[in-house]
């Protein structure tokens, strides 16, 4: 199995834990793929480094994001576009979207053996525009929308059902045509 590893090295002890994950996967017979920007941080002969991030994503069988929910959600965008399964390993406090915690690395055996279930997540495509802009900025997100307009920001977790979310960044509390199945707005 070819596994792309995508760590967030800004997290405390992320390097140490990523080395643990890599060693465990190598011991289980997995091929490890990483983006070339990590070459200086990981010195393991078994890692294949890719100059082209999208080539790595295309070539792998599965992706593993190592970090917090933000890292996992960011990686999920790439995984969804490439139709690759993603496993998140939590380095944060509470991993709402993580599949494994650090004390569960023995379960990587199930991944390598193909004993796992893919949980489908809703992906939102949101167009964000300001009154003076002609073209809307398109953002893909998974149960999460974060965008900054100078001092104003949106940080809302939502799951929408066949509806349109319209937020005017120039008007405080401007939300129109929103229907919820679950979530917080």
GIMO-V715406 format. One record per helix or strand of 2 or more residues. SS is the DSSP state (h for helix, s for strand). FROM is the first residue (numbers start at 1). LEN is the number of residues. If there is no record, write none. Layout:
BEGIN
ss = {SS/SS}
from = {FROM/FROM}
len = {LEN/LEN}
END
This chain:
BEGIN
ss = {s/h/s/h/s/h/s/h/s/h/s/s/s/s/s/s/s/s}
from = {2/14/31/36/47/53/62/69/85/102/123/137/145/152/158/166/175/180}
len = {6/14/5/3/4/7/6/14/6/11/6/6/5/5/3/2/2/4}
END
